[in-house]
């Protein structure tokens, strides 16, 4: 999934960011067994590559959240 490098997911509130992180934490740590999401967040403050990786993972989380909202809003068929 490609993301816009100028997309600002930081504009979300702290609660929103915490929720999005909860959606991806387990998957990220399973894909990166020697790393944690908190480590990635820390490195993202000074590494362009890690900032991009974190942005991509948060975009996945936002897509999951949107899909969940759509599924709840859609009446069962």
N, CA, C, O and CB atoms as a CASP TS submission, in Angstrom:
PFRMAT TS
TARGET T0000
AUTHOR 0000-0000-0000
METHOD Language model
MODEL 1
PARENT N/A
ATOM      1  N   UNK     1       0.850  -1.167   0.000  1.00  0.00           N
ATOM      2  CA  UNK     1       0.000   0.000   0.000  1.00  0.00           C
ATOM      3  C   UNK     1       0.895   1.229   0.000  1.00  0.00           C
ATOM      4  O   UNK     1       1.686   1.423   0.923  1.00  0.00           O
ATOM      5  CB  UNK     1      -0.967  -0.002   1.218  1.00  0.00           C
ATOM      6  N   UNK     2       0.778   2.047  -1.013  1.00  0.00           N
ATOM      7  CA  UNK     2       1.576   3.269  -1.082  1.00  0.00           C
ATOM      8  C   UNK     2       0.862   4.367  -0.325  1.00  0.00           C
ATOM      9  O   UNK     2      -0.365   4.469  -0.365  1.00  0.00           O
ATOM     10  CB  UNK     2       1.832   3.693  -2.551  1.00  0.00           C
ATOM     11  N   UNK     3       1.622   5.175   0.354  1.00  0.00           N
ATOM     12  CA  UNK     3       1.046   6.304   1.070  1.00  0.00           C
ATOM     13  C   UNK     3       1.711   7.584   0.612  1.00  0.00           C
ATOM     14  O   UNK     3       2.839   7.579   0.121  1.00  0.00           O
ATOM     15  CB  UNK     3       1.196   6.129   2.592  1.00  0.00           C
ATOM     16  N   UNK     4       1.000   8.665   0.779  1.00  0.00           N
ATOM     17  CA  UNK     4       1.523   9.976   0.423  1.00  0.00           C
ATOM     18  C   UNK     4       2.486  10.415   1.526  1.00  0.00           C
ATOM     19  O   UNK     4       2.081  10.490   2.686  1.00  0.00           O
ATOM     20  CB  UNK     4       0.366  11.018   0.227  1.00  0.00           C
ATOM     21  N   UNK     5       3.745  10.707   1.202  1.00  0.00           N
ATOM     22  CA  UNK     5       4.692  11.095   2.245  1.00  0.00           C
ATOM     23  C   UNK     5       4.330  12.404   2.917  1.00  0.00           C
ATOM     24  O   UNK     5       4.865  12.725   3.978  1.00  0.00           O
ATOM     25  CB  UNK     5       6.068  11.199   1.670  1.00  0.00           C
ATOM     26  N   UNK     6       3.437  13.156   2.319  1.00  0.00           N
ATOM     27  CA  UNK     6       3.024  14.426   2.909  1.00  0.00           C
ATOM     28  C   UNK     6       1.720  14.300   3.691  1.00  0.00           C
ATOM     29  O   UNK     6       1.197  15.288   4.207  1.00  0.00           O
ATOM     30  CB  UNK     6       2.873  15.475   1.827  1.00  0.00           C
ATOM     31  N   UNK     7       1.200  13.076   3.773  1.00  0.00           N
ATOM     32  CA  UNK     7      -0.029  12.836   4.518  1.00  0.00           C
ATOM     33  C   UNK     7       0.272  13.010   5.996  1.00  0.00           C
ATOM     34  O   UNK     7       1.275  12.503   6.496  1.00  0.00           O
ATOM     35  CB  UNK     7      -0.608  11.416   4.225  1.00  0.00           C
ATOM     36  N   UNK     8      -0.588  13.720   6.683  1.00  0.00           N
ATOM     37  CA  UNK     8      -0.339  14.018   8.084  1.00  0.00           C
ATOM     38  C   UNK     8      -1.271  13.214   8.979  1.00  0.00           C
ATOM     39  O   UNK     8      -2.376  13.652   9.300  1.00  0.00           O
ATOM     40  CB  UNK     8      -0.506  15.513   8.350  1.00  0.00           C
ATOM     41  N   UNK     9      -0.809  12.031   9.378  1.00  0.00           N
ATOM     42  CA  UNK     9      -1.569  11.235  10.329  1.00  0.00           C
ATOM     43  C   UNK     9      -1.355  11.756  11.743  1.00  0.00           C
ATOM     44  O   UNK     9      -2.073  11.372  12.667  1.00  0.00           O
ATOM     45  CB  UNK     9      -1.172   9.755  10.235  1.00  0.00           C
ATOM     46  N   UNK    10      -0.360  12.636  11.913  1.00  0.00           N
ATOM     47  CA  UNK    10      -0.109  13.206  13.230  1.00  0.00           C
ATOM     48  C   UNK    10      -1.212  14.151  13.649  1.00  0.00           C
ATOM     49  O   UNK    10      -1.312  14.501  14.825  1.00  0.00           O
ATOM     50  CB  UNK    10       1.217  13.928  13.245  1.00  0.00           C
ATOM     51  N   UNK    11      -2.046  14.573  12.707  1.00  0.00           N
ATOM     52  CA  UNK    11      -3.126  15.495  13.021  1.00  0.00           C
ATOM     53  C   UNK    11      -4.202  14.833  13.877  1.00  0.00           C
ATOM     54  O   UNK    11      -5.012  15.523  14.497  1.00  0.00           O
ATOM     55  CB  UNK    11      -3.738  16.036  11.740  1.00  0.00           C
ATOM     56  N   UNK    12      -4.217  13.512  13.916  1.00  0.00           N
ATOM     57  CA  UNK    12      -5.183  12.803  14.743  1.00  0.00           C
ATOM     58  C   UNK    12      -4.884  13.073  16.217  1.00  0.00           C
ATOM     59  O   UNK    12      -3.735  13.289  16.602  1.00  0.00           O
ATOM     60  CB  UNK    12      -5.156  11.280  14.443  1.00  0.00           C
ATOM     61  N   UNK    13      -5.924  13.056  17.018  1.00  0.00           N
ATOM     62  CA  UNK    13      -5.741  13.268  18.444  1.00  0.00           C
ATOM     63  C   UNK    13      -5.007  12.114  19.090  1.00  0.00           C
ATOM     64  O   UNK    13      -4.812  11.068  18.470  1.00  0.00           O
ATOM     65  CB  UNK    13      -7.072  13.472  19.117  1.00  0.00           C
ATOM     66  N   UNK    14      -4.599  12.299  20.334  1.00  0.00           N
ATOM     67  CA  UNK    14      -3.852  11.262  21.055  1.00  0.00           C
ATOM     68  C   UNK    14      -4.676   9.988  21.184  1.00  0.00           C
ATOM     69  O   UNK    14      -4.144   8.884  21.061  1.00  0.00           O
ATOM     70  CB  UNK    14      -3.440  11.765  22.446  1.00  0.00           C
ATOM     71  N   UNK    15      -5.979  10.141  21.434  1.00  0.00           N
ATOM     72  CA  UNK    15      -6.828   8.948  21.572  1.00  0.00           C
ATOM     73  C   UNK    15      -6.902   8.207  20.253  1.00  0.00           C
ATOM     74  O   UNK    15      -6.804   6.980  20.223  1.00  0.00           O
ATOM     75  CB  UNK    15      -8.248   9.330  22.048  1.00  0.00           C
ATOM     76  N   UNK    16      -7.075   8.948  19.149  1.00  0.00           N
ATOM     77  CA  UNK    16      -7.140   8.324  17.832  1.00  0.00           C
ATOM     78  C   UNK    16      -5.846   7.597  17.513  1.00  0.00           C
ATOM     79  O   UNK    16      -5.870   6.481  16.994  1.00  0.00           O
ATOM     80  CB  UNK    16      -7.435   9.368  16.759  1.00  0.00           C
ATOM     81  N   UNK    17      -4.736   8.212  17.813  1.00  0.00           N
ATOM     82  CA  UNK    17      -3.430   7.619  17.535  1.00  0.00           C
ATOM     83  C   UNK    17      -3.248   6.340  18.352  1.00  0.00           C
ATOM     84  O   UNK    17      -2.745   5.339  17.842  1.00  0.00           O
ATOM     85  CB  UNK    17      -2.298   8.625  17.846  1.00  0.00           C
ATOM     86  N   UNK    18      -3.659   6.379  19.619  1.00  0.00           N
ATOM     87  CA  UNK    18      -3.568   5.196  20.486  1.00  0.00           C
ATOM     88  C   UNK    18      -4.430   4.069  19.929  1.00  0.00           C
ATOM     89  O   UNK    18      -4.016   2.910  19.918  1.00  0.00           O
ATOM     90  CB  UNK    18      -4.004   5.541  21.934  1.00  0.00           C
ATOM     91  N   UNK    19      -5.622   4.411  19.471  1.00  0.00           N
ATOM     92  CA  UNK    19      -6.523   3.402  18.898  1.00  0.00           C
ATOM     93  C   UNK    19      -5.910   2.793  17.635  1.00  0.00           C
ATOM     94  O   UNK    19      -5.909   1.574  17.466  1.00  0.00           O
ATOM     95  CB  UNK    19      -7.905   4.025  18.577  1.00  0.00           C
ATOM     96  N   UNK    20      -5.391   3.649  16.748  1.00  0.00           N
ATOM     97  CA  UNK    20      -4.784   3.144  15.518  1.00  0.00           C
ATOM     98  C   UNK    20      -3.594   2.239  15.828  1.00  0.00           C
ATOM     99  O   UNK    20      -3.425   1.194  15.200  1.00  0.00           O
ATOM    100  CB  UNK    20      -4.343   4.310  14.623  1.00  0.00           C
ATOM    101  N   UNK    21      -2.780   2.636  16.786  1.00  0.00           N
ATOM    102  CA  UNK    21      -1.629   1.803  17.163  1.00  0.00           C
ATOM    103  C   UNK    21      -2.081   0.455  17.710  1.00  0.00           C
ATOM    104  O   UNK    21      -1.426  -0.560  17.474  1.00  0.00           O
ATOM    105  CB  UNK    21      -0.760   2.524  18.204  1.00  0.00           C
ATOM    106  N   UNK    22      -3.187   0.437  18.434  1.00  0.00           N
ATOM    107  CA  UNK    22      -3.677  -0.835  18.982  1.00  0.00           C
ATOM    108  C   UNK    22      -4.107  -1.790  17.873  1.00  0.00           C
ATOM    109  O   UNK    22      -4.067  -3.007  18.053  1.00  0.00           O
ATOM    110  CB  UNK    22      -4.851  -0.587  19.939  1.00  0.00           C
ATOM    111  N   UNK    23      -4.516  -1.249  16.730  1.00  0.00           N
ATOM    112  CA  UNK    23      -4.938  -2.089  15.610  1.00  0.00           C
ATOM    113  C   UNK    23      -3.769  -2.769  14.901  1.00  0.00           C
ATOM    114  O   UNK    23      -3.954  -3.801  14.257  1.00  0.00           O
ATOM    115  CB  UNK    23      -5.712  -1.262  14.617  1.00  0.00           C
ATOM    116  N   UNK    24      -2.582  -2.207  15.012  1.00  0.00           N
ATOM    117  CA  UNK    24      -1.435  -2.748  14.264  1.00  0.00           C
ATOM    118  C   UNK    24      -0.322  -3.308  15.133  1.00  0.00           C
ATOM    119  O   UNK    24       0.568  -3.993  14.628  1.00  0.00           O
ATOM    120  CB  UNK    24      -0.867  -1.686  13.392  1.00  0.00           C
ATOM    121  N   UNK    25      -0.356  -3.030  16.430  1.00  0.00           N
ATOM    122  CA  UNK    25       0.764  -3.399  17.313  1.00  0.00           C
ATOM    123  C   UNK    25       1.130  -4.877  17.202  1.00  0.00           C
ATOM    124  O   UNK    25       2.297  -5.212  16.999  1.00  0.00           O
ATOM    125  CB  UNK    25       0.418  -3.069  18.761  1.00  0.00           C
ATOM    126  N   UNK    26       0.162  -5.744  17.332  1.00  0.00           N
ATOM    127  CA  UNK    26       0.436  -7.182  17.308  1.00  0.00           C
ATOM    128  C   UNK    26       0.991  -7.622  15.947  1.00  0.00           C
ATOM    129  O   UNK    26       1.941  -8.403  15.886  1.00  0.00           O
ATOM    130  CB  UNK    26      -0.844  -7.970  17.635  1.00  0.00           C
ATOM    131  N   UNK    27       0.403  -7.124  14.869  1.00  0.00           N
ATOM    132  CA  UNK    27       0.884  -7.491  13.531  1.00  0.00           C
ATOM    133  C   UNK    27       2.290  -6.974  13.277  1.00  0.00           C
ATOM    134  O   UNK    27       3.123  -7.691  12.724  1.00  0.00           O
ATOM    135  CB  UNK    27      -0.061  -6.954  12.464  1.00  0.00           C
ATOM    136  N   UNK    28       2.563  -5.732  13.676  1.00  0.00           N
ATOM    137  CA  UNK    28       3.906  -5.181  13.482  1.00  0.00           C
ATOM    138  C   UNK    28       4.935  -6.021  14.234  1.00  0.00           C
ATOM    139  O   UNK    28       5.979  -6.367  13.682  1.00  0.00           O
ATOM    140  CB  UNK    28       3.967  -3.708  13.953  1.00  0.00           C
ATOM    141  N   UNK    29       4.646  -6.342  15.470  1.00  0.00           N
ATOM    142  CA  UNK    29       5.622  -7.073  16.286  1.00  0.00           C
ATOM    143  C   UNK    29       5.772  -8.525  15.825  1.00  0.00           C
ATOM    144  O   UNK    29       6.812  -9.142  16.053  1.00  0.00           O
ATOM    145  CB  UNK    29       5.209  -7.037  17.761  1.00  0.00           C
ATOM    146  N   UNK    30       4.739  -9.070  15.179  1.00  0.00           N
ATOM    147  CA  UNK    30       4.868 -10.412  14.610  1.00  0.00           C
ATOM    148  C   UNK    30       5.737 -10.355  13.344  1.00  0.00           C
ATOM    149  O   UNK    30       6.537 -11.259  13.105  1.00  0.00           O
ATOM    150  CB  UNK    30       3.464 -11.013  14.287  1.00  0.00           C
ATOM    151  N   UNK    31       5.585  -9.311  12.545  1.00  0.00           N
ATOM    152  CA  UNK    31       6.383  -9.165  11.325  1.00  0.00           C
ATOM    153  C   UNK    31       7.834  -8.766  11.624  1.00  0.00           C
ATOM    154  O   UNK    31       8.730  -9.046  10.828  1.00  0.00           O
ATOM    155  CB  UNK    31       5.743  -8.129  10.409  1.00  0.00           C
ATOM    156  N   UNK    32       8.062  -8.119  12.757  1.00  0.00           N
ATOM    157  CA  UNK    32       9.390  -7.648  13.162  1.00  0.00           C
ATOM    158  C   UNK    32       9.679  -8.191  14.569  1.00  0.00           C
ATOM    159  O   UNK    32       9.602  -7.441  15.542  1.00  0.00           O
ATOM    160  CB  UNK    32       9.474  -6.068  13.130  1.00  0.00           C
ATOM    161  N   UNK    33      10.012  -9.482  14.687  1.00  0.00           N
ATOM    162  CA  UNK    33      10.134 -10.117  15.999  1.00  0.00           C
ATOM    163  C   UNK    33      11.192  -9.511  16.924  1.00  0.00           C
ATOM    164  O   UNK    33      11.092  -9.656  18.142  1.00  0.00           O
ATOM    165  CB  UNK    33      10.438 -11.546  15.810  1.00  0.00           C
ATOM    166  N   UNK    34      12.192  -8.842  16.374  1.00  0.00           N
ATOM    167  CA  UNK    34      13.234  -8.254  17.216  1.00  0.00           C
ATOM    168  C   UNK    34      13.005  -6.769  17.457  1.00  0.00           C
ATOM    169  O   UNK    34      13.924  -6.052  17.853  1.00  0.00           O
ATOM    170  CB  UNK    34      14.596  -8.465  16.585  1.00  0.00           C
ATOM    171  N   UNK    35      11.776  -6.304  17.217  1.00  0.00           N
ATOM    172  CA  UNK    35      11.467  -4.887  17.302  1.00  0.00           C
ATOM    173  C   UNK    35      10.084  -4.721  17.926  1.00  0.00           C
ATOM    174  O   UNK    35       9.278  -5.651  17.922  1.00  0.00           O
ATOM    175  CB  UNK    35      11.534  -4.216  15.902  1.00  0.00           C
ATOM    176  N   UNK    36       9.819  -3.550  18.452  1.00  0.00           N
ATOM    177  CA  UNK    36       8.486  -3.248  18.962  1.00  0.00           C
ATOM    178  C   UNK    36       7.976  -1.986  18.279  1.00  0.00           C
ATOM    179  O   UNK    36       8.759  -1.211  17.730  1.00  0.00           O
ATOM    180  CB  UNK    36       8.500  -3.077  20.512  1.00  0.00           C
ATOM    181  N   UNK    37       6.683  -1.786  18.314  1.00  0.00           N
ATOM    182  CA  UNK    37       6.108  -0.578  17.742  1.00  0.00           C
ATOM    183  C   UNK    37       6.616   0.657  18.476  1.00  0.00           C
ATOM    184  O   UNK    37       6.835   1.701  17.862  1.00  0.00           O
ATOM    185  CB  UNK    37       4.578  -0.635  17.791  1.00  0.00           C
ATOM    186  N   UNK    38       6.803   0.541  19.780  1.00  0.00           N
ATOM    187  CA  UNK    38       7.337   1.674  20.547  1.00  0.00           C
ATOM    188  C   UNK    38       8.754   2.027  20.106  1.00  0.00           C
ATOM    189  O   UNK    38       9.109   3.204  20.043  1.00  0.00           O
ATOM    190  CB  UNK    38       7.324   1.356  22.045  1.00  0.00           C
ATOM    191  N   UNK    39       9.568   1.009  19.800  1.00  0.00           N
ATOM    192  CA  UNK    39      10.924   1.267  19.293  1.00  0.00           C
ATOM    193  C   UNK    39      10.858   1.988  17.950  1.00  0.00           C
ATOM    194  O   UNK    39      11.610   2.932  17.707  1.00  0.00           O
ATOM    195  CB  UNK    39      11.718  -0.056  19.151  1.00  0.00           C
ATOM    196  N   UNK    40       9.955   1.539  17.082  1.00  0.00           N
ATOM    197  CA  UNK    40       9.799   2.183  15.781  1.00  0.00           C
ATOM    198  C   UNK    40       9.370   3.638  15.950  1.00  0.00           C
ATOM    199  O   UNK    40       9.889   4.517  15.261  1.00  0.00           O
ATOM    200  CB  UNK    40       8.775   1.420  14.921  1.00  0.00           C
ATOM    201  N   UNK    41       8.447   3.900  16.840  1.00  0.00           N
ATOM    202  CA  UNK    41       7.988   5.272  17.083  1.00  0.00           C
ATOM    203  C   UNK    41       9.143   6.150  17.560  1.00  0.00           C
ATOM    204  O   UNK    41       9.268   7.301  17.141  1.00  0.00           O
ATOM    205  CB  UNK    41       6.846   5.285  18.121  1.00  0.00           C
ATOM    206  N   UNK    42       9.975   5.611  18.426  1.00  0.00           N
ATOM    207  CA  UNK    42      11.121   6.362  18.938  1.00  0.00           C
ATOM    208  C   UNK    42      12.113   6.681  17.807  1.00  0.00           C
ATOM    209  O   UNK    42      12.603   7.805  17.696  1.00  0.00           O
ATOM    210  CB  UNK    42      11.825   5.565  20.061  1.00  0.00           C
ATOM    211  N   UNK    43      12.397   5.681  16.979  1.00  0.00           N
ATOM    212  CA  UNK    43      13.339   5.886  15.875  1.00  0.00           C
ATOM    213  C   UNK    43      12.776   6.818  14.807  1.00  0.00           C
ATOM    214  O   UNK    43      13.532   7.518  14.133  1.00  0.00           O
ATOM    215  CB  UNK    43      13.707   4.551  15.245  1.00  0.00           C
ATOM    216  N   UNK    44      11.459   6.832  14.650  1.00  0.00           N
ATOM    217  CA  UNK    44      10.824   7.661  13.620  1.00  0.00           C
ATOM    218  C   UNK    44      11.060   9.146  13.855  1.00  0.00           C
ATOM    219  O   UNK    44      10.940   9.949  12.929  1.00  0.00           O
ATOM    220  CB  UNK    44       9.331   7.385  13.573  1.00  0.00           C
ATOM    221  N   UNK    45      11.395   9.515  15.082  1.00  0.00           N
ATOM    222  CA  UNK    45      11.624  10.935  15.361  1.00  0.00           C
ATOM    223  C   UNK    45      12.907  11.456  14.708  1.00  0.00           C
ATOM    224  O   UNK    45      13.071  12.664  14.539  1.00  0.00           O
ATOM    225  CB  UNK    45      11.686  11.165  16.865  1.00  0.00           C
ATOM    226  N   UNK    46      13.819  10.543  14.340  1.00  0.00           N
ATOM    227  CA  UNK    46      15.066  11.004  13.713  1.00  0.00           C
ATOM    228  C   UNK    46      15.441  10.247  12.446  1.00  0.00           C
ATOM    229  O   UNK    46      16.457  10.564  11.827  1.00  0.00           O
ATOM    230  CB  UNK    46      16.189  10.893  14.694  1.00  0.00           C
ATOM    231  N   UNK    47      14.658   9.262  12.045  1.00  0.00           N
ATOM    232  CA  UNK    47      14.978   8.481  10.856  1.00  0.00           C
ATOM    233  C   UNK    47      13.868   8.614   9.815  1.00  0.00           C
ATOM    234  O   UNK    47      12.711   8.284  10.075  1.00  0.00           O
ATOM    235  CB  UNK    47      15.194   7.001  11.224  1.00  0.00           C
ATOM    236  N   UNK    48      14.240   9.099   8.646  1.00  0.00           N
ATOM    237  CA  UNK    48      13.266   9.277   7.567  1.00  0.00           C
ATOM    238  C   UNK    48      12.666   7.929   7.154  1.00  0.00           C
ATOM    239  O   UNK    48      11.468   7.845   6.884  1.00  0.00           O
ATOM    240  CB  UNK    48      13.928   9.965   6.351  1.00  0.00           C
ATOM    241  N   UNK    49      13.479   6.887   7.103  1.00  0.00           N
ATOM    242  CA  UNK    49      12.999   5.567   6.704  1.00  0.00           C
ATOM    243  C   UNK    49      12.000   5.021   7.722  1.00  0.00           C
ATOM    244  O   UNK    49      10.954   4.491   7.346  1.00  0.00           O
ATOM    245  CB  UNK    49      14.175   4.596   6.542  1.00  0.00           C
ATOM    246  N   UNK    50      12.322   5.149   9.011  1.00  0.00           N
ATOM    247  CA  UNK    50      11.407   4.662  10.043  1.00  0.00           C
ATOM    248  C   UNK    50      10.136   5.508  10.102  1.00  0.00           C
ATOM    249  O   UNK    50       9.061   4.985  10.394  1.00  0.00           O
ATOM    250  CB  UNK    50      12.100   4.661  11.408  1.00  0.00           C
ATOM    251  N   UNK    51      10.249   6.794   9.831  1.00  0.00           N
ATOM    252  CA  UNK    51       9.071   7.663   9.792  1.00  0.00           C
ATOM    253  C   UNK    51       8.121   7.192   8.680  1.00  0.00           C
ATOM    254  O   UNK    51       6.904   7.158   8.862  1.00  0.00           O
ATOM    255  CB  UNK    51       9.490   9.153   9.565  1.00  0.00           C
ATOM    256  N   UNK    52       8.696   6.831   7.534  1.00  0.00           N
ATOM    257  CA  UNK    52       7.889   6.312   6.427  1.00  0.00           C
ATOM    258  C   UNK    52       7.263   4.972   6.760  1.00  0.00           C
ATOM    259  O   UNK    52       6.102   4.728   6.433  1.00  0.00           O
ATOM    260  CB  UNK    52       8.733   6.181   5.177  1.00  0.00           C
ATOM    261  N   UNK    53       8.026   4.099   7.410  1.00  0.00           N
ATOM    262  CA  UNK    53       7.493   2.793   7.806  1.00  0.00           C
ATOM    263  C   UNK    53       6.348   2.958   8.797  1.00  0.00           C
ATOM    264  O   UNK    53       5.318   2.296   8.673  1.00  0.00           O
ATOM    265  CB  UNK    53       8.602   1.917   8.418  1.00  0.00           C
ATOM    266  N   UNK    54       6.522   3.833   9.772  1.00  0.00           N
ATOM    267  CA  UNK    54       5.461   4.079  10.750  1.00  0.00           C
ATOM    268  C   UNK    54       4.233   4.666  10.060  1.00  0.00           C
ATOM    269  O   UNK    54       3.107   4.272  10.363  1.00  0.00           O
ATOM    270  CB  UNK    54       5.955   5.028  11.865  1.00  0.00           C
ATOM    271  N   UNK    55       4.436   5.595   9.144  1.00  0.00           N
ATOM    272  CA  UNK    55       3.320   6.202   8.405  1.00  0.00           C
ATOM    273  C   UNK    55       2.555   5.126   7.634  1.00  0.00           C
ATOM    274  O   UNK    55       1.324   5.138   7.608  1.00  0.00           O
ATOM    275  CB  UNK    55       3.836   7.300   7.432  1.00  0.00           C
ATOM    276  N   UNK    56       3.283   4.195   7.004  1.00  0.00           N
ATOM    277  CA  UNK    56       2.632   3.121   6.246  1.00  0.00           C
ATOM    278  C   UNK    56       1.808   2.214   7.159  1.00  0.00           C
ATOM    279  O   UNK    56       0.682   1.843   6.828  1.00  0.00           O
ATOM    280  CB  UNK    56       3.679   2.292   5.491  1.00  0.00           C
ATOM    281  N   UNK    57       2.378   1.863   8.303  1.00  0.00           N
ATOM    282  CA  UNK    57       1.639   1.015   9.239  1.00  0.00           C
ATOM    283  C   UNK    57       0.400   1.737   9.778  1.00  0.00           C
ATOM    284  O   UNK    57      -0.654   1.122   9.941  1.00  0.00           O
ATOM    285  CB  UNK    57       2.550   0.586  10.403  1.00  0.00           C
ATOM    286  N   UNK    58       0.522   3.027  10.052  1.00  0.00           N
ATOM    287  CA  UNK    58      -0.639   3.784  10.536  1.00  0.00           C
ATOM    288  C   UNK    58      -1.693   3.926   9.446  1.00  0.00           C
ATOM    289  O   UNK    58      -2.884   3.995   9.746  1.00  0.00           O
ATOM    290  CB  UNK    58      -0.209   5.172  11.031  1.00  0.00           C
ATOM    291  N   UNK    59      -1.273   3.971   8.192  1.00  0.00           N
ATOM    292  CA  UNK    59      -2.236   4.005   7.090  1.00  0.00           C
ATOM    293  C   UNK    59      -3.020   2.696   7.027  1.00  0.00           C
ATOM    294  O   UNK    59      -4.220   2.699   6.753  1.00  0.00           O
ATOM    295  CB  UNK    59      -1.517   4.264   5.748  1.00  0.00           C
ATOM    296  N   UNK    60      -2.341   1.584   7.282  1.00  0.00           N
ATOM    297  CA  UNK    60      -3.026   0.291   7.350  1.00  0.00           C
ATOM    298  C   UNK    60      -4.050   0.311   8.486  1.00  0.00           C
ATOM    299  O   UNK    60      -5.182  -0.143   8.320  1.00  0.00           O
ATOM    300  CB  UNK    60      -2.004  -0.867   7.556  1.00  0.00           C
ATOM    301  N   UNK    61      -3.647   0.834   9.623  1.00  0.00           N
ATOM    302  CA  UNK    61      -4.559   0.908  10.766  1.00  0.00           C
ATOM    303  C   UNK    61      -5.767   1.784  10.441  1.00  0.00           C
ATOM    304  O   UNK    61      -6.894   1.438  10.793  1.00  0.00           O
ATOM    305  CB  UNK    61      -3.826   1.455  12.005  1.00  0.00           C
ATOM    306  N   UNK    62      -5.541   2.911   9.774  1.00  0.00           N
ATOM    307  CA  UNK    62      -6.649   3.805   9.411  1.00  0.00           C
ATOM    308  C   UNK    62      -7.602   3.107   8.446  1.00  0.00           C
ATOM    309  O   UNK    62      -8.818   3.272   8.547  1.00  0.00           O
ATOM    310  CB  UNK    62      -6.113   5.110   8.779  1.00  0.00           C
ATOM    311  N   UNK    63      -7.057   2.331   7.514  1.00  0.00           N
ATOM    312  CA  UNK    63      -7.901   1.581   6.583  1.00  0.00           C
ATOM    313  C   UNK    63      -8.718   0.531   7.323  1.00  0.00           C
ATOM    314  O   UNK    63      -9.893   0.329   7.015  1.00  0.00           O
ATOM    315  CB  UNK    63      -7.045   0.915   5.495  1.00  0.00           C
ATOM    316  N   UNK    64      -8.108  -0.136   8.292  1.00  0.00           N
ATOM    317  CA  UNK    64      -8.844  -1.125   9.096  1.00  0.00           C
ATOM    318  C   UNK    64      -9.961  -0.459   9.887  1.00  0.00           C
ATOM    319  O   UNK    64     -11.071  -0.986   9.967  1.00  0.00           O
ATOM    320  CB  UNK    64      -7.889  -1.862  10.056  1.00  0.00           C
ATOM    321  N   UNK    65      -9.670   0.695  10.467  1.00  0.00           N
ATOM    322  CA  UNK    65     -10.681   1.413  11.250  1.00  0.00           C
ATOM    323  C   UNK    65     -11.835   1.854  10.353  1.00  0.00           C
ATOM    324  O   UNK    65     -12.999   1.755  10.741  1.00  0.00           O
ATOM    325  CB  UNK    65     -10.055   2.638  11.957  1.00  0.00           C
ATOM    326  N   UNK    66     -11.515   2.339   9.163  1.00  0.00           N
ATOM    327  CA  UNK    66     -12.557   2.769   8.225  1.00  0.00           C
ATOM    328  C   UNK    66     -13.409   1.587   7.786  1.00  0.00           C
ATOM    329  O   UNK    66     -14.629   1.701   7.675  1.00  0.00           O
ATOM    330  CB  UNK    66     -11.931   3.454   6.999  1.00  0.00           C
ATOM    331  N   UNK    67     -12.767   0.461   7.539  1.00  0.00           N
ATOM    332  CA  UNK    67     -13.510  -0.735   7.130  1.00  0.00           C
ATOM    333  C   UNK    67     -14.431  -1.211   8.250  1.00  0.00           C
ATOM    334  O   UNK    67     -15.555  -1.643   7.994  1.00  0.00           O
ATOM    335  CB  UNK    67     -12.540  -1.862   6.728  1.00  0.00           C
ATOM    336  N   UNK    68     -13.956  -1.130   9.481  1.00  0.00           N
ATOM    337  CA  UNK    68     -14.790  -1.532  10.624  1.00  0.00           C
ATOM    338  C   UNK    68     -15.997  -0.613  10.761  1.00  0.00           C
ATOM    339  O   UNK    68     -17.101  -1.076  11.045  1.00  0.00           O
ATOM    340  CB  UNK    68     -13.967  -1.520  11.929  1.00  0.00           C
ATOM    341  N   UNK    69     -15.795   0.681  10.561  1.00  0.00           N
ATOM    342  CA  UNK    69     -16.907   1.650  10.647  1.00  0.00           C
ATOM    343  C   UNK    69     -17.912   1.394   9.531  1.00  0.00           C
ATOM    344  O   UNK    69     -19.120   1.456   9.756  1.00  0.00           O
ATOM    345  CB  UNK    69     -16.378   3.110  10.566  1.00  0.00           C
ATOM    346  N   UNK    70     -17.422   1.109   8.339  1.00  0.00           N
ATOM    347  CA  UNK    70     -18.299   0.837   7.208  1.00  0.00           C
ATOM    348  C   UNK    70     -19.092  -0.423   7.456  1.00  0.00           C
ATOM    349  O   UNK    70     -20.288  -0.478   7.166  1.00  0.00           O
ATOM    350  CB  UNK    70     -17.499   0.715   5.913  1.00  0.00           C
ATOM    351  N   UNK    71     -18.434  -1.443   7.993  1.00  0.00           N
ATOM    352  CA  UNK    71     -19.123  -2.704   8.274  1.00  0.00           C
ATOM    353  C   UNK    71     -20.215  -2.518   9.321  1.00  0.00           C
ATOM    354  O   UNK    71     -21.278  -3.131   9.222  1.00  0.00           O
ATOM    355  CB  UNK    71     -18.125  -3.761   8.745  1.00  0.00           C
ATOM    356  N   UNK    72     -19.964  -1.682  10.321  1.00  0.00           N
ATOM    357  CA  UNK    72     -20.972  -1.426  11.355  1.00  0.00           C
ATOM    358  C   UNK    72     -22.145  -0.636  10.791  1.00  0.00           C
ATOM    359  O   UNK    72     -23.291  -0.855  11.182  1.00  0.00           O
ATOM    360  CB  UNK    72     -20.349  -0.670  12.537  1.00  0.00           C
ATOM    361  N   UNK    73     -21.858   0.291   9.866  1.00  0.00           N
ATOM    362  CA  UNK    73     -22.896   1.161   9.317  1.00  0.00           C
ATOM    363  C   UNK    73     -23.760   0.459   8.268  1.00  0.00           C
ATOM    364  O   UNK    73     -24.902   0.856   8.034  1.00  0.00           O
ATOM    365  CB  UNK    73     -22.262   2.393   8.709  1.00  0.00           C
ATOM    366  N   UNK    74     -23.215  -0.580   7.642  1.00  0.00           N
ATOM    367  CA  UNK    74     -23.957  -1.282   6.594  1.00  0.00           C
ATOM    368  C   UNK    74     -24.981  -2.217   7.210  1.00  0.00           C
ATOM    369  O   UNK    74     -24.650  -2.994   8.105  1.00  0.00           O
ATOM    370  CB  UNK    74     -23.003  -2.066   5.680  1.00  0.00           C
ATOM    371  N   UNK    75     -26.233  -2.151   6.737  1.00  0.00           N
ATOM    372  CA  UNK    75     -27.234  -3.078   7.263  1.00  0.00           C
ATOM    373  C   UNK    75     -26.949  -4.488   6.766  1.00  0.00           C
ATOM    374  O   UNK    75     -26.470  -4.667   5.646  1.00  0.00           O
ATOM    375  CB  UNK    75     -28.658  -2.639   6.853  1.00  0.00           C
ATOM    376  N   UNK    76     -27.237  -5.482   7.584  1.00  0.00           N
ATOM    377  CA  UNK    76     -27.004  -6.876   7.149  1.00  0.00           C
ATOM    378  C   UNK    76     -27.919  -7.211   5.973  1.00  0.00           C
ATOM    379  O   UNK    76     -29.042  -6.713   5.888  1.00  0.00           O
ATOM    380  CB  UNK    76     -27.248  -7.878   8.326  1.00  0.00           C
ATOM    381  N   UNK    77     -27.436  -8.048   5.079  1.00  0.00           N
ATOM    382  CA  UNK    77     -28.232  -8.439   3.917  1.00  0.00           C
ATOM    383  C   UNK    77     -28.840  -9.780   4.109  1.00  0.00           C
ATOM    384  O   UNK    77     -29.545 -10.270   3.227  1.00  0.00           O
ATOM    385  CB  UNK    77     -27.403  -8.436   2.668  1.00  0.00           C
TER
END
